[in-house]
């Protein structure tokens, strides 16, 4: 079999490069790799416009396409950032909400471009997978009441403390 690469392509309305630079400035191991200019006119714009941006987010290859206004992001697709602890949760949450993002429930948010993210501490997954089903249930019930995930509050809930 020949080599096969797979990576997501995110549809933007003219601001793929701005989005790639926004993300690269906020996530470790992230950078803009290449900006492709359109060699001819397309339905989304004139020749010479930024058509495609290849970038890396947290070590993962991603592509941004300036496809025009026809499609928008929805919560049907989100990017998960599983991080080490509360400090990382707080920083990533605030950084991705910068300049017009919207907080959501259960660790979800939308950035200013409308892309959905889940900012998840590893500890949440550990608590939800606890061998004691009551601890896991209490942690899940607590998480369902949160916007940004609060690790200490999850642990208190799992332990049965208020």
N, C-alpha and C positions, 0 to 999 in steps of 0.2 A: 504494500500500500504506500502511496505517496504521503509525504508529510502533510499534516492537516493542522491548521491553527484555528482556534476559536476564541472570539472576544466579542464583547457587547458593542453595539453601535447605538449611540444615543442621538435622537433627533432633536435638533435645536432650531430656533427661528432666528438665525443670523448671529447668534452669540456663542457659538461653540468654542471659539478661542478664548473668549472672556470666561466662560465656565471652566474650561480646562485649566486656565491660569489660576482661577479662584480655588479650585480643588487642589491643585499642585502646591499652592502656598499653605495649605492647611493640613495635608495628610503626609505622614512620613513616607519615604521611598516613592515620591510622586514627582512627576515632571512632564512638561510638554515635549514631545519627541519630534513632531514634524507638523507643519502647517502646509496644506495642499491648496493651491489656488486653482480655481476652475479655468480650464483651458478654453472654454466656450460658454455661451449663454445657456442657462438652465432655467427650468420653471421657478427655481428659488432665487435667481439673481443673474447678474451680468458676468461676462468673462472677467477674470481677474479677482473676483471676490473670494474670500476664504470659504472653501467648500467643505473640506474635511480637516479635522485636527486629530492626529494620533497622539495619545498621551498615556501615561502610566499613573495609576492610582494604587497606592499601597502595594506596589510591585506587580499589579495586574494591568495588562494591556487593555485599553479602551479606545474607542473611536467616537468622535463627535462629528455629526453631519449637519451642516446648515441646510436643512431640507425645506424650510419655509414654515408658514403658519398652519398648515393642514393638520398636524398632529400635535398633541400635548402629552406630557407625562401624566401617569395616573398611579395610584397606589398598587395597581396590579403588578408593578415592577418596583422593587426597592433595592438599594445597595446596603448590605449589612456591614457594619464596622464593629467587630468583636474586639473589645479592648481589655486591658489588664485591670483597671480599677476606677475608682470614683474620679480621681484627678483627670484621667484620660476621658472619661464620660463627660465631665464638666467642660473640658477644653473643646472636644470635638462638637458637642452639642452647641456651645456658644459660637464656635467658628462657623459651623454650617448654617446657623440661623442668622449670621451677620448680614446686614444690608437688605433685610426684607424677607427672611425665611419665616416659616410658621411652625410652631411646636405642635405636636400631635400626641396621641395617647400611647402608652406602653413602650416608650423609647423611640417612637417614630417621629420624624419631622420632615418638612419639605423645605428645601433650600430656596433661595431667591429665584432660581431657574425653574422651580416646580418639580425637581427630582426628589423622590422620597428616599429617605435613609432610615435605617434602624441602628441606633447607637446602643450597643449591648455590652455590658460588662460580662466577662467570662463567669463571674460568680453567679450571675442570674441563671445561666445554663446549668451550673453545678447544683444550685438549689432546686431547680425544677426537675432535675434528675436524681434527687435525693432518694436513698433507699427507703426512707420513711415516707409513705405516701401522704401523711398528714402534714409533715414539714413542707413537702413539695406543694401541696394544695394551698397552705397558708402563704407561701412565697408567691405562688401564682395569683392568688386573690389580692395580695398587696400590689403586685406588678400591674394588675388590671386597673388599679386606682391611680397610677402614676402617669405623668407626662415623661419628663426626664427620669431615668432610672436612678434610684437612691439605694445604693448597695447596703448601707447600714440599716435602713428601714426594712429592706428585704430580709436581712439576717434577723432583725428583731421579730419580724412577722413569722419567719420560719421557726424561730425558737418559742413562739407563742407569747412573746412579750408585746405590750402595746406601745 
